Amino acid sequence: MEIKKGNVFTIFPFLLSNVYNKTKRGYSMKFHTKYLWFNTTKHREYINITRDVEQALEESGIKEGMILVSAMHITAGIYVNDAESGLISDIDKWLEELAPFNIDYNHHNTGETNGDSHLKSLLIGHEVIIPVTNSRLDFGPWQQVYYAEFDGQRRKRVLIKVMGE
């Protein structure tokens, strides 16, 4: 790769050392993909998936990098917060106040009845990125990863993508 003036690697040289760090077998950047499947028993449910994310990291062998955790459905979400039952209840109550179930949403004109679930997913977000340092999730105190289901009782998946070296 030829480096020229104005090239992104001359402006941000740290990218060159981290991304293009070659080994005998090619680039040292590794990727590991794992899918989790859910079929919740409730319409709305919050499931702690921290251990599943840690297991994907262990399987990858990656020591430094990041993990993308993404809900692969438009009525579910992923978030990082405390694993305290009162807080989880507060989050559910807050989301219900902002996007109440069974209100007359325009989306329901299509024959669907889950307009609130789409809005709740937008509020929570569908993915998070977690730093990995020394083969561990680099969290602050109390942080955990949650799968948030807003239109449950059917099969959905979550993608865990571990990236690093």
C-alpha positions as CSV (number, residue, x, y, z in Angstrom):
1,M,0.0,0.0,0.0
2,E,1.5,3.3,-1.1
3,I,1.0,6.2,1.4
4,K,0.5,9.5,-0.3
5,K,0.1,13.0,1.2
6,G,-3.6,13.5,2.1
7,N,-4.2,9.7,2.5
8,V,-6.3,8.8,5.5
9,F,-3.3,6.9,6.9
10,T,-1.0,10.0,6.9
11,I,-3.7,12.0,8.7
12,F,-4.5,9.2,11.2
13,P,-1.4,7.0,11.4
14,F,-2.7,5.0,14.3
15,L,-5.1,3.4,11.8
16,L,-2.1,2.0,9.8
17,S,-0.6,0.3,12.8
18,N,-3.8,-1.1,14.2
19,V,-5.6,-2.2,11.0
20,Y,-2.7,-3.2,8.8
21,N,-0.6,-5.0,11.4
22,K,0.6,-8.0,9.3
23,T,1.7,-11.4,10.6
24,K,3.1,-14.4,8.8
25,R,-0.5,-15.5,8.0
26,G,-1.8,-12.2,6.8
27,Y,-3.6,-9.6,8.8
28,S,-3.9,-10.1,12.6
29,M,-7.5,-8.8,12.7
30,K,-9.9,-11.6,13.5
31,F,-13.7,-11.9,13.4
32,H,-16.0,-14.2,15.1
33,T,-19.8,-14.4,14.6
34,K,-22.4,-16.0,16.8
35,Y,-26.2,-15.9,16.7
36,L,-28.6,-16.1,19.6
37,W,-32.2,-17.1,19.0
38,F,-35.1,-16.0,21.2
39,N,-38.8,-16.9,21.3
40,T,-40.1,-15.1,24.4
41,T,-43.1,-16.1,26.4
42,K,-44.2,-12.5,27.0
43,H,-45.1,-9.7,24.6
44,R,-42.4,-7.5,26.2
45,E,-39.4,-9.0,27.9
46,Y,-35.8,-7.9,29.0
47,I,-33.2,-10.7,28.9
48,N,-29.7,-10.3,30.3
49,I,-27.3,-11.7,27.6
50,T,-24.0,-10.6,29.1
51,R,-22.9,-14.2,29.7
52,D,-23.7,-15.1,26.0
53,V,-21.6,-12.1,24.9
54,E,-18.7,-13.2,27.2
55,Q,-18.9,-16.7,25.8
56,A,-18.7,-15.4,22.2
57,L,-15.6,-13.4,23.2
58,E,-14.0,-16.5,24.8
59,E,-14.8,-18.6,21.6
60,S,-13.1,-15.9,19.5
61,G,-9.8,-15.9,21.2
62,I,-9.6,-12.1,20.7
63,K,-7.7,-10.2,23.3
64,E,-8.2,-6.5,22.1
65,G,-11.0,-5.2,20.0
66,M,-14.7,-4.7,20.1
67,I,-18.0,-6.6,20.0
68,L,-21.1,-5.5,18.1
69,V,-24.3,-6.9,19.5
70,S,-27.3,-6.2,17.2
71,A,-30.9,-7.2,17.4
72,M,-31.8,-8.6,13.9
73,H,-35.4,-7.5,14.1
74,I,-37.2,-4.2,13.9
75,T,-39.3,-4.6,17.1
76,A,-36.4,-5.6,19.4
77,G,-33.4,-3.8,20.9
78,I,-30.1,-4.1,22.6
79,Y,-28.9,-1.9,25.5
80,V,-26.3,-1.7,28.2
81,N,-27.3,-0.8,31.8
82,D,-27.6,-2.1,35.3
83,A,-29.1,-5.5,36.1
84,E,-31.4,-4.2,38.8
85,S,-35.0,-5.3,38.7
86,G,-36.4,-1.9,39.8
87,L,-34.5,-0.2,37.0
88,I,-35.7,-2.7,34.4
89,S,-39.3,-2.1,35.5
90,D,-38.7,1.7,35.3
91,I,-37.3,1.3,31.7
92,D,-40.4,-0.7,30.7
93,K,-42.7,1.9,32.3
94,W,-40.9,4.8,30.6
95,L,-41.1,3.1,27.2
96,E,-44.8,2.4,27.7
97,E,-45.4,6.0,28.5
98,L,-43.6,7.2,25.4
99,A,-45.0,4.6,23.0
100,P,-48.1,3.1,24.6
101,F,-49.4,-0.3,23.5
102,N,-52.5,-0.5,21.3
103,I,-52.8,3.2,20.4
104,D,-54.1,4.2,17.0
105,Y,-50.8,4.2,15.1
106,N,-50.7,4.9,11.4
107,H,-48.7,1.6,11.1
108,H,-51.8,-0.2,12.1
109,N,-53.5,0.8,8.8
110,T,-51.3,-1.9,7.2
111,G,-53.0,-4.6,9.2
112,E,-50.3,-4.8,11.9
113,T,-50.9,-4.1,15.5
114,N,-47.3,-3.5,16.8
115,G,-46.7,0.2,16.1
116,D,-45.6,0.7,19.7
117,S,-43.0,-2.1,19.4
118,H,-41.3,-0.3,16.5
119,L,-41.2,3.0,18.4
120,K,-39.8,1.3,21.6
121,S,-37.1,-0.3,19.5
122,L,-36.1,3.1,18.1
123,L,-36.0,4.6,21.6
124,I,-33.7,1.8,23.0
125,G,-31.7,1.3,19.8
126,H,-31.0,-2.0,18.0
127,E,-27.3,-2.4,18.7
128,V,-24.4,-1.6,21.0
129,I,-20.6,-1.8,20.7
130,I,-18.6,-3.0,23.6
131,P,-14.8,-2.6,24.0
132,V,-12.6,-5.6,24.6
133,T,-9.5,-5.2,26.7
134,N,-7.2,-8.1,27.9
135,S,-9.8,-10.7,26.7
136,R,-12.6,-9.1,28.8
137,L,-15.6,-7.0,28.2
138,D,-14.4,-3.5,29.2
139,F,-17.4,-2.4,31.2
140,G,-17.9,0.1,34.0
141,P,-19.3,-1.0,37.3
142,W,-22.7,-2.7,37.1
143,Q,-22.9,-2.6,33.3
144,Q,-24.7,-5.6,31.6
145,V,-26.0,-6.3,28.1
146,Y,-29.7,-6.8,27.6
147,Y,-31.9,-8.0,24.8
148,A,-35.2,-6.0,24.8
149,E,-38.2,-7.7,23.2
150,F,-41.2,-5.5,22.4
151,D,-43.3,-7.8,20.2
152,G,-42.5,-11.3,21.5
153,Q,-43.8,-14.7,21.3
154,R,-42.1,-15.4,17.9
155,R,-38.6,-16.4,16.9
156,K,-36.0,-13.7,16.6
157,R,-32.2,-13.5,16.5
158,V,-29.4,-11.4,17.8
159,L,-26.0,-11.1,16.1
160,I,-22.8,-11.0,18.1
161,K,-19.8,-10.0,16.0
162,V,-16.4,-10.0,17.8
163,M,-13.6,-8.1,16.1
164,G,-10.0,-7.6,17.0
165,E,-6.7,-9.3,17.5
